[in-house]
Amino acid sequence: MAHPRVLALDFVGTLAGHGPAPGGLLVADVLRGLPGTVIPEEFAARFDTVTQQVRRYDRGVRSTFATRLRRAARDCGALVPSLRLATEAVFTALPDARVDPAAAEALRQLHARGLVCVLAANTDRPEAVRLRTLRDAGIGDCFDAVVLSSTLGFRKPDPRFYVAVTRAADCRPEEVLFVGDNVETDALAPHLCAMSAVLVTSGPRPALLPPGIATVPHLSRLASHLNSLACAAG
C-alpha cells in the first residue's frame, strides 16, 4: 500500500514497553478498599491460579481482566459488586507501560502527514487509564480513535477486533495499515482481514510472514518505509 489513509497502531512492544501485570496480592489489597467488597484470604492465590490457567488454555487470546476477576471471585466466594469499578481501581493503582519517546515522536510525524491514527491494542487496562498514559506522554491528540480489547470484551486476533478498527476509523479494510510487534495479532490476522500490515521487529524476518507484509526495526523507521512505497508507486 503506497498511500494508506488509516494507521492502526499497537501499544505494548510498538509504542511503549511492557507495563506491570496485576498480581493477586495487589488486586486483593485494592479491592478490600472498595465499598461493599468482601475479599477472603484465599482470593489472591486463586486469582493468580486463574491467570495461569487462562494463559495456558486460552490459545494466546487471553480473557479480559474482568473475566478473570469474576472467575476468581466465584471460586473463593468473594463479593465484588462492580467489576467495572474494581477494574478501574486496580489499574489506577498500577503503573501503565512507559511510552518510548522516539516512538512518540515518530507517531507525531506520522499523524502530521494526515494519517488517521487509531490505537488498536489488547490490554487489561480501562480506556480512561490508557488515555491518561497517552496524554502524559504528549501524544493524546495524535489518536483519532481508540480501540481496546478491554472495552470491546474480545481481543486480537478475533476478526471482530479488526472490524471495530474499520468502524472507528470509518474506512474500508483496504485503507488500513496495521502496525505492531506481534506476528499473529498485528501482521497475519490484519492481513487475513484485507488490511496491509507492517511488523515491528528488531530480529530477522519471521519465515511465516507472507511477502506482502513488511518489517521495520522500530516505529521511527515507518515513515521512511512509507516514503519508499510512495516512490516505488511513482
KELOMI-312151 format. One record per residue: residue number from 1; residue in one letter; y negated, x, z negated of N, C-alpha, C in turn. Coordinates in nm, 4 decimals, decimal comma, m for minus. Layout:
KELOMI-312151
REC   lumvex   drenke         ny         nx         nz        cay        cax        caz         cy         cx         cz
REC      NUM        A          Y          X          Z          Y          X          Z          Y          X          Z
...
//
This chain:
KELOMI-312151
REC   lumvex   drenke         ny         nx         nz        cay        cax        caz         cy         cx         cz
REC        1        M     0,1204     0,0852     0,0000     0,0000     0,0000     0,0000    m0,1242     0,0879     0,0000
REC        2        A    m0,2047     0,0783     0,1042    m0,3236     0,1618     0,1133    m0,4386     0,1077     0,0304
REC        3        H    m0,4511    m0,0231     0,0231    m0,5660    m0,0808    m0,0454    m0,5211    m0,1927    m0,1400
REC        4        P    m0,4632    m0,1595    m0,2539    m0,4260    m0,2653    m0,3491    m0,5510    m0,3337    m0,4031
REC        5        R    m0,5383    m0,4605    m0,4305    m0,6505    m0,5341    m0,4905    m0,6391    m0,5401    m0,6416
REC        6        V    m0,5161    m0,5361    m0,6907    m0,4912    m0,5524    m0,8344    m0,4116    m0,4333    m0,8858
REC        7        L    m0,4562    m0,3783    m0,9971    m0,3834    m0,2727    m1,0667    m0,3261    m0,3313    m1,1948
REC        8        A    m0,1932    m0,3384    m1,2024    m0,1259    m0,3824    m1,3246    m0,0792    m0,2576    m1,3982
REC        9        L    m0,1283    m0,2391    m1,5188    m0,1121    m0,1116    m1,5881    m0,0354    m0,1293    m1,7185
REC       10        D     0,0697    m0,0511    m1,7340     0,1441    m0,0449    m1,8593     0,0585     0,0235    m1,9662
REC       11        F     0,1007     0,0138    m2,0915     0,0217     0,0720    m2,2004     0,0879     0,1967    m2,2575
REC       12        V     0,1926     0,1814    m2,3373     0,2563     0,2959    m2,4032     0,3239     0,3855    m2,2993
REC       13        G     0,2940     0,5147    m2,3055     0,3509     0,6104    m2,2127     0,2726     0,6246    m2,0848
REC       14        T     0,1753     0,5382    m2,0638     0,0947     0,5398    m1,9425    m0,0528     0,5575    m1,9758
REC       15        L    m0,1014     0,4708    m2,0606    m0,2412     0,4747    m2,1030    m0,2546     0,5307    m2,2439
REC       16        A    m0,1481     0,5246    m2,3206    m0,1523     0,5650    m2,4612    m0,0206     0,6296    m2,5016
REC       17        G    m0,0227     0,6904    m2,6200     0,1001     0,7442    m2,6768     0,1814     0,6332    m2,7417
REC       18        H     0,2759     0,6724    m2,8245     0,3602     0,5761    m2,8936     0,3034     0,5497    m3,0328
REC       19        G     0,2840     0,4231    m3,0652     0,2396     0,3855    m3,1984     0,3589     0,3666    m3,2907
REC       20        P     0,3349     0,3640    m3,4206     0,4446     0,3455    m3,5159     0,5035     0,2052    m3,5076
REC       21        A     0,6337     0,1959    m3,5279     0,7018     0,0667    m3,5307     0,7123     0,0193    m3,6754
REC       22        P     0,7082    m0,1108    m3,6980     0,7136    m0,1623    m3,8350     0,8538    m0,1555    m3,8931
REC       23        G     0,8692    m0,0841    m4,0031     0,9965    m0,0801    m4,0746     1,0038    m0,1921    m4,1768
REC       24        G     1,1235    m0,2152    m4,2267     1,1454    m0,3258    m4,3179     1,0626    m0,3188    m4,4454
REC       25        L     1,0453    m0,2001    m4,5013     0,9693    m0,1883    m4,6265     0,8240    m0,2275    m4,6061
REC       26        L     0,7633    m0,1809    m4,4967     0,6233    m0,2174    m4,4694     0,6118    m0,3672    m4,4453
REC       27        V     0,7026    m0,4232    m4,3645     0,6964    m0,5658    m4,3351     0,7078    m0,6466    m4,4637
REC       28        A     0,8007    m0,6092    m4,5494     0,8193    m0,6818    m4,6756     0,6944    m0,6743    m4,7625
REC       29        D     0,6339    m0,5560    m4,7709     0,5137    m0,5400    m4,8537     0,3989    m0,6254    m4,8021
REC       30        V     0,3812    m0,6274    m4,6694     0,2720    m0,7065    m4,6119     0,2964    m0,8549    m4,6345
REC       31        L     0,4186    m0,9007    m4,6106     0,4475    m1,0435    m4,6214     0,4337    m1,0935    m4,7645
REC       32        R     0,4643    m1,0100    m4,8614     0,4520    m1,0527    m5,0018     0,3071    m1,0807    m5,0392
REC       33        G     0,2142    m1,0277    m4,9606     0,0732    m1,0541    m4,9885     0,0200    m1,1792    m4,9228
REC       34        L     0,1046    m1,2512    m4,8468     0,0605    m1,3724    m4,7785     0,0926    m1,4957    m4,8622
REC       35        P     0,0025    m1,5904    m4,8672     0,0281    m1,7132    m4,9452     0,1497    m1,7885    m4,8950
REC       36        G     0,2310    m1,8338    m4,9879     0,3442    m1,9189    m4,9535     0,4702    m1,8472    m4,9119
REC       37        T     0,4647    m1,7142    m4,9003     0,5849    m1,6415    m4,8596     0,6726    m1,6105    m4,9810
REC       38        V     0,8026    m1,6100    m4,9571     0,8994    m1,5699    m5,0585     0,9890    m1,4654    m4,9928
REC       39        I     0,9802    m1,3421    m5,0406     1,0495    m1,2307    m4,9777     1,1447    m1,1671    m5,0782
REC       40        P     1,2757    m1,1920    m5,0677     1,3714    m1,1318    m5,1609     1,3855    m0,9816    m5,1392
REC       41        E     1,4426    m0,9138    m5,2362     1,4543    m0,7677    m5,2315     1,5343    m0,7209    m5,1103
REC       42        E     1,6338    m0,7991    m5,0696     1,7191    m0,7554    m4,9599     1,6556    m0,7733    m4,8221
REC       43        F     1,5357    m0,8302    m4,8166     1,4735    m0,8572    m4,6860     1,4504    m0,7296    m4,6065
REC       44        A     1,3972    m0,6236    m4,6687     1,3626    m0,5009    m4,5958     1,4842    m0,4438    m4,5252
REC       45        A     1,5958    m0,4337    m4,5973     1,7173    m0,3791    m4,5367     1,7673    m0,4704    m4,4257
REC       46        R     1,7567    m0,6013    m4,4467     1,8054    m0,6945    m4,3448     1,7212    m0,6868    m4,2186
REC       47        F     1,5893    m0,6741    m4,2338     1,5016    m0,6623    m4,1171     1,5384    m0,5382    m4,0366
REC       48        D     1,5614    m0,4253    m4,1038     1,5974    m0,3028    m4,0330     1,7313    m0,3182    m3,9612
REC       49        T     1,8254    m0,3878    m4,0231     1,9551    m0,4109    m3,9599     1,9413    m0,4974    m3,8353
REC       50        V     1,8623    m0,6033    m3,8462     1,8397    m0,6908    m3,7305     1,7748    m0,6127    m3,6161
REC       51        T     1,6790    m0,5283    m3,6476     1,6126    m0,4473    m3,5453     1,7129    m0,3559    m3,4755
REC       52        Q     1,8002    m0,2937    m3,5515     1,9025    m0,2065    m3,4921     1,9977    m0,2860    m3,4033
REC       53        Q     2,0356    m0,4045    m3,4486     2,1256    m0,4882    m3,3690     2,0601    m0,5297    m3,2383
REC       54        V     1,9337    m0,5646    m3,2449     1,8618    m0,6067    m3,1247     1,8560    m0,4932    m3,0227
REC       55        R     1,8259    m0,3732    m3,0701     1,8171    m0,2600    m2,9796     1,9523    m0,2282    m2,9160
REC       56        R     2,0590    m0,2590    m2,9864     2,1925    m0,2281    m2,9365     2,2413    m0,3313    m2,8349
REC       57        Y     2,2065    m0,4572    m2,8568     2,2686    m0,5641    m2,7784     2,1756    m0,6362    m2,6818
REC       58        D     2,0464    m0,6117    m2,6877     1,9548    m0,6849    m2,6004     1,9401    m0,6221    m2,4623
REC       59        R     2,0211    m0,5228    m2,4315     2,0250    m0,4612    m2,2981     1,8874    m0,4137    m2,2515
REC       60        G     1,8137    m0,3536    m2,3463     1,6853    m0,2960    m2,3103     1,5705    m0,3948    m2,3076
REC       61        V     1,5966    m0,5236    m2,3226     1,4896    m0,6241    m2,3246     1,4803    m0,6759    m2,4675
REC       62        R     1,4059    m0,6060    m2,5497     1,4051    m0,6370    m2,6923     1,3460    m0,7744    m2,7200
REC       63        S     1,4023    m0,8390    m2,8218     1,3449    m0,9640    m2,8686     1,2059    m0,9380    m2,9253
REC       64        T     1,1251    m1,0424    m2,9331     0,9915    m1,0279    m2,9901     1,0011    m1,0016    m3,1399
REC       65        F     0,8929    m0,9475    m3,1939     0,8880    m0,9224    m3,3382     0,9098    m1,0521    m3,4156
REC       66        A     0,8495    m1,1606    m3,3694     0,8641    m1,2887    m3,4393     1,0096    m1,3340    m3,4421
REC       67        T     1,0827    m1,3089    m3,3341     1,2241    m1,3447    m3,3300     1,3032    m1,2637    m3,4317
REC       68        R     1,2769    m1,1343    m3,4403     1,3472    m1,0502    m3,5369     1,3103    m1,0886    m3,6790
REC       69        L     1,1840    m1,1217    m3,7002     1,1396    m1,1629    m3,8326     1,2061    m1,2937    m3,8738
REC       70        R     1,2129    m1,3877    m3,7819     1,2765    m1,5165    m3,8116     1,4243    m1,4972    m3,8456
REC       71        R     1,4924    m1,4126    m3,7699     1,6350    m1,3908    m3,7923     1,6594    m1,3244    m3,9276
REC       72        A     1,5788    m1,2228    m3,9601     1,5962    m1,1545    m4,0882     1,5668    m1,2480    m4,2051
REC       73        A     1,4624    m1,3305    m4,1917     1,4277    m1,4253    m4,2981     1,5387    m1,5267    m4,3181
REC       74        R     1,5947    m1,5759    m4,2098     1,7040    m1,6726    m4,2192     1,8255    m1,6117    m4,2878
REC       75        D     1,8574    m1,4880    m4,2548     1,9785    m1,4244    m4,3059     1,9744    m1,3984    m4,4564
REC       76        C     1,8531    m1,3777    m4,5102     1,8465    m1,3436    m4,6532     1,7721    m1,4481    m4,7349
REC       77        G     1,7420    m1,5632    m4,6747     1,6792    m1,6711    m4,7499     1,5318    m1,6522    m4,7768
REC       78        A     1,4644    m1,5686    m4,6991     1,3195    m1,5519    m4,7154     1,2464    m1,6737    m4,6612
REC       79        L     1,1271    m1,6983    m4,7146     1,0431    m1,8080    m4,6689     0,9162    m1,7497    m4,6078
REC       80        V     0,9000    m1,7715    m4,4769     0,7821    m1,7234    m4,4050     0,7211    m1,8448    m4,3346
REC       81        P     0,6210    m1,9087    m4,3965     0,5682    m2,0345    m4,3421     0,5110    m2,0242    m4,2011
REC       82        S     0,4477    m1,9116    m4,1676     0,3851    m1,8977    m4,0353     0,4229    m1,7630    m3,9758
REC       83        L     0,5071    m1,7657    m3,8733     0,5431    m1,6411    m3,8056     0,4218    m1,5780    m3,7378
REC       84        R     0,3319    m1,6602    m3,6870     0,2127    m1,6069    m3,6207     0,1250    m1,5300    m3,7184
REC       85        L     0,0967    m1,5898    m3,8331     0,0136    m1,5216    m3,9329     0,0831    m1,3981    m3,9876
REC       86        A     0,2146    m1,4064    m4,0039     0,2896    m1,2916    m4,0537     0,2827    m1,1760    m3,9546
REC       87        T     0,2992    m1,2070    m3,8270     0,2942    m1,1033    m3,7240     0,1564    m1,0391    m3,7191
REC       88        E     0,0519    m1,1188    m3,7232    m0,0842    m1,0650    m3,7214    m0,1095    m0,9764    m3,8419
REC       89        A    m0,0603    m1,0170    m3,9585    m0,0817    m0,9388    m4,0797    m0,0115    m0,8039    m4,0722
REC       90        V     0,1112    m0,8037    m4,0235     0,1869    m0,6788    m4,0148     0,1190    m0,5800    m3,9213
REC       91        F     0,0777    m0,6269    m3,8034     0,0226    m0,5338    m3,7059    m0,1251    m0,5038    m3,7278
REC       92        T    m0,1893    m0,5787    m3,8139    m0,3222    m0,5394    m3,8591    m0,3109    m0,4251    m3,9592
REC       93        A    m0,2038    m0,4268    m4,0377    m0,1822    m0,3214    m4,1370    m0,1268    m0,1933    m4,0751
REC       94        L    m0,0673    m0,2039    m3,9553    m0,0011    m0,0896    m3,8920    m0,0888    m0,0336    m3,7802
REC       95        P    m0,1131     0,0976    m3,7766    m0,1966     0,1536    m3,6690    m0,1344     0,1290    m3,5320
REC       96        D    m0,2188     0,1125    m3,4317    m0,1725     0,0983    m3,2947    m0,1618     0,2377    m3,2325
REC       97        A    m0,1077     0,2438    m3,1121    m0,0986     0,3704    m3,0403    m0,2384     0,4217    m3,0057
REC       98        R    m0,2513     0,5520    m2,9955    m0,3793     0,6145    m2,9614    m0,3920     0,6264    m2,8100
REC       99        V    m0,5020     0,5768    m2,7570    m0,5270     0,5839    m2,6130    m0,5603     0,7279    m2,5744
REC      100        D    m0,4988     0,7750    m2,4674    m0,5231     0,9087    m2,4142    m0,6622     0,9117    m2,3491
REC      101        P    m0,7529     0,9970    m2,3966    m0,8887     0,9990    m2,3396    m0,8910     1,0248    m2,1892
REC      102        A    m0,8029     1,1120    m2,1398    m0,8005     1,1397    m1,9960    m0,7526     1,0177    m1,9177
REC      103        A    m0,6564     0,9464    m1,9731    m0,6101     0,8239    m1,9076    m0,7180     0,7168    m1,9112
REC      104        A    m0,7917     0,7098    m2,0221    m0,9005     0,6125    m2,0328    m1,0081     0,6384    m1,9285
REC      105        E    m1,0428     0,7647    m1,9085    m1,1435     0,7986    m1,8070    m1,0927     0,7653    m1,6673
REC      106        A    m0,9645     0,7896    m1,6445    m0,9060     0,7548    m1,5142    m0,9133     0,6046    m1,4906
REC      107        L    m0,8864     0,5263    m1,5947    m0,8950     0,3814    m1,5823    m1,0374     0,3374    m1,5493
REC      108        R    m1,1352     0,3965    m1,6140    m1,2753     0,3607    m1,5848    m1,3080     0,3855    m1,4377
REC      109        Q    m1,2613     0,4965    m1,3847    m1,2887     0,5287    m1,2449    m1,2158     0,4320    m1,1507
REC      110        L    m1,0937     0,3962    m1,1852    m1,0186     0,3025    m1,1020    m1,0840     0,1642    m1,1024
REC      111        H    m1,1292     0,1214    m1,2196    m1,1958    m0,0081    m1,2295    m1,3270    m0,0072    m1,1513
REC      112        A    m1,3951     0,1069    m1,1538    m1,5221     0,1189    m1,0816    m1,5023     0,1120    m0,9302
REC      113        R    m1,3818     0,1372    m0,8836    m1,3516     0,1254    m0,7395    m1,3435    m0,0198    m0,6946
REC      114        G    m1,3470    m0,1124    m0,7909    m1,3396    m0,2537    m0,7567    m1,2028    m0,3152    m0,7759
REC      115        L    m1,1086    m0,2387    m0,8310    m0,9760    m0,2927    m0,8574    m0,9807    m0,3947    m0,9706
REC      116        V    m0,9091    m0,5040    m0,9545    m0,8873    m0,5981    m1,0643    m0,7796    m0,5368    m1,1522
REC      117        C    m0,8130    m0,5089    m1,2773    m0,7213    m0,4384    m1,3656    m0,6597    m0,5348    m1,4674
REC      118        V    m0,5278    m0,5307    m1,4762    m0,4537    m0,6166    m1,5683    m0,3682    m0,5284    m1,6580
REC      119        L    m0,3845    m0,5417    m1,7880    m0,2934    m0,4748    m1,8805    m0,1646    m0,5548    m1,8827
REC      120        A    m0,0533    m0,4891    m1,8494     0,0750    m0,5592    m1,8361     0,1794    m0,4829    m1,9167
REC      121        A     0,1989    m0,5242    m2,0414     0,2757    m0,4405    m2,1338     0,3721    m0,5193    m2,2202
REC      122        N     0,4850    m0,4572    m2,2479     0,5734    m0,5035    m2,3538     0,5202    m0,4516    m2,4865
REC      123        T     0,5069    m0,5394    m2,5822     0,4579    m0,4974    m2,7132     0,4898    m0,6026    m2,8169
REC      124        D     0,5096    m0,5567    m2,9401     0,5226    m0,6485    m3,0525     0,3861    m0,6908    m3,1047
REC      125        R     0,2840    m0,6145    m3,0726     0,1524    m0,6374    m3,1311     0,0847    m0,7605    m3,0707
REC      126        P     0,0194    m0,8407    m3,1541    m0,0533    m0,9574    m3,1026    m0,1675    m0,9146    m3,0111
REC      127        E    m0,2099    m1,0069    m2,9274    m0,3158    m0,9756    m2,8312    m0,4438    m0,9304    m2,9003
REC      128        A    m0,4798    m0,9931    m3,0113    m0,6038    m0,9566    m3,0796    m0,6008    m0,8115    m3,1266
REC      129        V    m0,4843    m0,7641    m3,1715    m0,4720    m0,6258    m3,2165    m0,4842    m0,5301    m3,0982
REC      130        R    m0,4167    m0,5608    m2,9887    m0,4234    m0,4726    m2,8723    m0,5628    m0,4719    m2,8106
REC      131        L    m0,6303    m0,5868    m2,8073    m0,7667    m0,5913    m2,7552    m0,8601    m0,5061    m2,8400
REC      132        R    m0,8387    m0,5062    m2,9702    m0,9216    m0,4220    m3,0576    m0,8984    m0,2736    m3,0265
REC      133        T    m0,7748    m0,2371    m3,0002    m0,7434    m0,0994    m2,9641    m0,8168    m0,0583    m2,8363
REC      134        L    m0,8160    m0,1476    m2,7384    m0,8846    m0,1188    m2,6122    m1,0344    m0,1049    m2,6330
REC      135        R    m1,0916    m0,1937    m2,7141    m1,2364    m0,1852    m2,7413    m1,2698    m0,0559    m2,8138
REC      136        D    m1,1891    m0,0189    m2,9115    m1,2155     0,1030    m2,9880    m1,2090     0,2276    m2,8997
REC      137        A    m1,1273     0,2205    m2,7934    m1,1153     0,3332    m2,7008    m1,2219     0,3299    m2,5915
REC      138        G    m1,3065     0,2273    m2,5931    m1,4133     0,2175    m2,4948    m1,3698     0,1685    m2,3588
REC      139        I    m1,2546     0,0997    m2,3516    m1,2051     0,0522    m2,2223    m1,1764    m0,0982    m2,2237
REC      140        G    m1,2259    m0,1667    m2,3244    m1,2018    m0,3102    m2,3307    m1,2560    m0,3849    m2,2106
REC      141        D    m1,3701    m0,3387    m2,1575    m1,4320    m0,4083    m2,0448    m1,3723    m0,3670    m1,9105
REC      142        C    m1,2722    m0,2784    m1,9116    m1,2076    m0,2379    m1,7867    m1,0993    m0,3353    m1,7437
REC      143        F    m1,0556    m0,4204    m1,8340    m0,9457    m0,5109    m1,8019    m0,9980    m0,6512    m1,7755
REC      144        D    m0,9597    m0,7032    m1,6609    m0,9971    m0,8384    m1,6224    m0,9011    m0,9420    m1,6799
REC      145        A    m0,7821    m0,8984    m1,7188    m0,6833    m0,9877    m1,7784    m0,5851    m0,9039    m1,8591
REC      146        V    m0,5205    m0,9692    m1,9545    m0,4218    m0,9036    m2,0401    m0,2952    m0,9885    m2,0393
REC      147        V    m0,1827    m0,9264    m2,0042    m0,0530    m0,9944    m2,0033     0,0394    m0,9157    m2,0961
REC      148        L     0,0745    m0,9765    m2,2098     0,1551    m0,9097    m2,3114     0,2807    m0,9910    m2,3411
REC      149        S     0,3891    m0,9211    m2,3620     0,5142    m0,9899    m2,3955     0,5030    m1,0636    m2,5280
REC      150        S     0,4225    m1,0128    m2,6196     0,4072    m1,0783    m2,7497     0,3439    m1,2161    m2,7358
REC      151        T     0,2633    m1,2347    m2,6331     0,2019    m1,3648    m2,6074     0,2947    m1,4545    m2,5257
REC      152        L     0,3602    m1,3957    m2,4266     0,4460    m1,4741    m2,3377     0,5744    m1,5209    m2,4050
REC      153        G     0,6294    m1,4357    m2,4927     0,7576    m1,4679    m2,5537     0,8757    m1,4134    m2,4762
REC      154        F     0,8505    m1,3390    m2,3683     0,9556    m1,2692    m2,2945     0,8967    m1,1380    m2,2436
REC      155        R     0,9858    m1,0448    m2,2098     0,9442    m0,9081    m2,1838     0,9818    m0,8630    m2,0436
REC      156        K     0,9131    m0,7614    m1,9943     0,9607    m0,6907    m1,8758     1,1020    m0,6390    m1,9047
REC      157        P     1,1951    m0,6445    m1,8117     1,1843    m0,6773    m1,6693     1,2149    m0,8232    m1,6338
REC      158        D     1,1949    m0,9146    m1,7251     1,2119    m1,0563    m1,6922     1,1198    m1,0906    m1,5744
REC      159        P     1,1716    m1,1476    m1,4666     1,0866    m1,1790    m1,3500     0,9668    m1,2661    m1,3840
REC      160        R     0,9784    m1,3479    m1,4882     0,8661    m1,4332    m1,5267     0,7447    m1,3515    m1,5688
REC      161        F     0,7690    m1,2321    m1,6195     0,6570    m1,1470    m1,6611     0,5689    m1,1129    m1,5410
REC      162        Y     0,6305    m1,0786    m1,4288     0,5547    m1,0369    m1,3109     0,4857    m1,1564    m1,2443
REC      163        V     0,5464    m1,2735    m1,2576     0,4788    m1,3953    m1,2138     0,3530    m1,4170    m1,2975
REC      164        A     0,3644    m1,3920    m1,4280     0,2482    m1,4075    m1,5166     0,1361    m1,3120    m1,4774
REC      165        V     0,1708    m1,1926    m1,4309     0,0689    m1,0973    m1,3858    m0,0057    m1,1519    m1,2645
REC      166        T     0,0672    m1,2050    m1,1682     0,0005    m1,2577    m1,0481    m0,0862    m1,3779    m1,0824
REC      167        R    m0,0412    m1,4596    m1,1759    m0,1224    m1,5742    m1,2160    m0,2487    m1,5290    m1,2881
REC      168        A    m0,2364    m1,4291    m1,3734    m0,3535    m1,3800    m1,4473    m0,4569    m1,3195    m1,3534
REC      169        A    m0,4090    m1,2563    m1,2465    m0,4998    m1,1920    m1,1509    m0,5351    m1,2818    m1,0335
REC      170        D    m0,4722    m1,4003    m1,0268    m0,4950    m1,4946    m0,9174    m0,4731    m1,4251    m0,7835
REC      171        C    m0,3521    m1,3723    m0,7662    m0,3235    m1,2960    m0,6456    m0,1786    m1,3159    m0,6036
REC      172        R    m0,1456    m1,2620    m0,4875    m0,0081    m1,2601    m0,4400     0,0597    m1,1320    m0,4886
REC      173        P     0,1920    m1,1313    m0,5057     0,2608    m1,0091    m0,5495     0,2303    m0,8885    m0,4611
REC      174        E     0,2156    m0,9124    m0,3315     0,1915    m0,8031    m0,2372     0,0573    m0,7330    m0,2596
REC      175        E    m0,0313    m0,7955    m0,3353    m0,1624    m0,7368    m0,3620    m0,1634    m0,6514    m0,4881
REC      176        V    m0,0492    m0,6439    m0,5582    m0,0434    m0,5768    m0,6882     0,0179    m0,4380    m0,6745
REC      177        L    m0,0469    m0,3416    m0,7371     0,0118    m0,2100    m0,7589     0,0441    m0,1990    m0,9078
REC      178        F     0,1720    m0,1896    m0,9404     0,2165    m0,1823    m1,0796     0,2364    m0,0353    m1,1153
REC      179        V     0,1762     0,0082    m1,2258     0,1805     0,1491    m1,2657     0,2279     0,1598    m1,4098
REC      180        G     0,3315     0,2393    m1,4304     0,3821     0,2598    m1,5654     0,4840     0,3709    m1,5684
REC      181        D     0,5375     0,3979    m1,6879     0,6241     0,5142    m1,7060     0,7722     0,4806    m1,7174
REC      182        N     0,8080     0,3524    m1,7122     0,9477     0,3132    m1,7272     1,0067     0,2793    m1,5905
REC      183        V     1,1156     0,3458    m1,5557     1,1738     0,3281    m1,4230     1,2108     0,1825    m1,3974
REC      184        E     1,2784     0,1203    m1,4935     1,3260    m0,0162    m1,4712     1,2132    m0,1175    m1,4744
REC      185        T     1,1315    m0,1144    m1,5821     1,0364    m0,2228    m1,6033     0,9062    m0,2072    m1,5265
REC      186        D     0,8680    m0,0816    m1,4940     0,7391    m0,0580    m1,4297     0,7501    m0,0162    m1,2839
REC      187        A     0,8719     0,0076    m1,2377     0,8892     0,0501    m1,0989     0,9895    m0,0377    m1,0250
REC      188        L     1,1152    m0,0379    m1,0686     1,2177    m0,1116    m0,9957     1,1958    m0,2624    m1,0008
REC      189        A     1,1692    m0,3162    m1,1195     1,1509    m0,4613    m1,1316     1,0288    m0,5111    m1,0546
REC      190        P     0,9117    m0,4473    m1,0651     0,7990    m0,4919    m0,9813     0,8309    m0,4821    m0,8322
REC      191        H     0,9011    m0,3767    m0,7931     0,9388    m0,3592    m0,6529     1,0243    m0,4766    m0,6048
REC      192        L     1,1176    m0,5203    m0,6890     1,2021    m0,6349    m0,6543     1,1225    m0,7646    m0,6469
REC      193        C     1,0089    m0,7667    m0,7161     0,9223    m0,8854    m0,7149     0,8152    m0,8773    m0,6075
REC      194        A     0,8333    m0,7874    m0,5112     0,7454    m0,7729    m0,3938     0,6142    m0,7027    m0,4249
REC      195        M     0,6054    m0,6372    m0,5393     0,4869    m0,5583    m0,5725     0,5082    m0,4136    m0,5305
REC      196        S     0,3989    m0,3422    m0,5091     0,4059    m0,1974    m0,4962     0,4111    m0,1376    m0,6365
REC      197        A     0,4595    m0,0150    m0,6475     0,4718     0,0466    m0,7792     0,4530     0,1974    m0,7693
REC      198        V     0,3988     0,2525    m0,8774     0,3881     0,3976    m0,8943     0,4413     0,4299    m1,0328
REC      199        L     0,5344     0,5236    m1,0389     0,5923     0,5651    m1,1659     0,5166     0,6860    m1,2200
REC      200        V     0,4745     0,6782    m1,3452     0,4098     0,7908    m1,4123     0,5178     0,8732    m1,4808
REC      201        T     0,5399     0,9932    m1,4323     0,6426     1,0800    m1,4915     0,6066     1,2260    m1,4676
REC      202        S     0,6196     1,3052    m1,5709     0,5926     1,4484    m1,5571     0,7175     1,5256    m1,5176
REC      203        G     0,8308     1,4573    m1,5132     0,9562     1,5219    m1,4773     0,9874     1,5072    m1,3299
REC      204        P     1,1089     1,5444    m1,2899     1,1497     1,5300    m1,1496     1,1601     1,3831    m1,1111
REC      205        R     1,1483     1,3572    m0,9848     1,1577     1,2198    m0,9356     1,2978     1,1645    m0,9628
REC      206        P     1,3080     1,0487    m1,0300     1,4402     0,9889    m1,0542     1,5114     0,9578    m0,9239
REC      207        A     1,6404     0,9886    m0,9178     1,7152     0,9741    m0,7941     1,7271     0,8296    m0,7495
REC      208        L     1,7223     0,7351    m0,8451     1,7435     0,5949    m0,8092     1,6178     0,5250    m0,7586
REC      209        L     1,5033     0,5942    m0,7536     1,3817     0,5312    m0,7030     1,3887     0,5115    m0,5519
REC      210        P     1,3588     0,3921    m0,5026     1,3504     0,3726    m0,3573     1,2382     0,4583    m0,2983
REC      211        P     1,2462     0,4945    m0,1714     1,1439     0,5799    m0,1101     1,0028     0,5228    m0,1188
REC      212        G     0,9892     0,3916    m0,1240     0,8563     0,3318    m0,1252     0,7831     0,3406    m0,2571
REC      213        I     0,8504     0,3867    m0,3624     0,7871     0,3992    m0,4933     0,7451     0,5436    m0,5145
REC      214        A     0,6153     0,5646    m0,5313     0,5623     0,6990    m0,5515     0,5658     0,7365    m0,6990
REC      215        T     0,5443     0,8641    m0,7281     0,5324     0,9121    m0,8653     0,4053     0,9939    m0,8792
REC      216        V     0,3467     0,9894    m0,9983     0,2344     1,0763    m1,0337     0,2621     1,1319    m1,1721
REC      217        P     0,2170     1,2525    m1,2035     0,2461     1,3109    m1,3342     0,1617     1,2543    m1,4478
REC      218        H     0,0504     1,1906    m1,4140    m0,0414     1,1378    m1,5162    m0,1304     1,0341    m1,4488
REC      219        L    m0,1792     0,9399    m1,5267    m0,2655     0,8359    m1,4696    m0,3879     0,8955    m1,4009
REC      220        S    m0,4333     1,0111    m1,4472    m0,5512     1,0738    m1,3883    m0,5283     1,1152    m1,2429
REC      221        R    m0,4024     1,1164    m1,1979    m0,3734     1,1531    m1,0588    m0,3599     1,0318    m0,9681
REC      222        L    m0,3716     0,9129    m1,0248    m0,3513     0,7930    m0,9433    m0,4606     0,7759    m0,8387
REC      223        A    m0,5850     0,8046    m0,8733    m0,6945     0,7869    m0,7776    m0,6735     0,8743    m0,6542
REC      224        S    m0,6326     1,0008    m0,6734    m0,6103     1,0880    m0,5577    m0,4920     1,0365    m0,4753
REC      225        H    m0,3912     0,9787    m0,5405    m0,2797     0,9202    m0,4668    m0,3278     0,8047    m0,3799
REC      226        L    m0,4122     0,7180    m0,4345    m0,4653     0,6057    m0,3568    m0,5519     0,6563    m0,2413
REC      227        N    m0,6270     0,7628    m0,2660    m0,7088     0,8191    m0,1587    m0,6203     0,8712    m0,0445
REC      228        S    m0,5095     0,9340    m0,0806    m0,4168     0,9838     0,0218    m0,3598     0,8709     0,1047
REC      229        L    m0,3253     0,7608     0,0385    m0,2733     0,6460     0,1102    m0,3791     0,5886     0,2068
REC      230        A    m0,5017     0,5828     0,1593    m0,6087     0,5291     0,2434    m0,6323     0,6179     0,3662
REC      231        C    m0,6262     0,7497     0,3448    m0,6441     0,8409     0,4581    m0,5293     0,8290     0,5578
REC      232        A    m0,4077     0,8140     0,5047    m0,2906     0,8024     0,5917    m0,2965     0,6739     0,6739
REC      233        A    m0,3586     0,5694     0,6149    m0,3683     0,4421     0,6848    m0,4764     0,4459     0,7915
REC      234        G    m0,5572     0,5505     0,7907    m0,6566     0,5676     0,8946    m0,7896     0,5095     0,8597
//
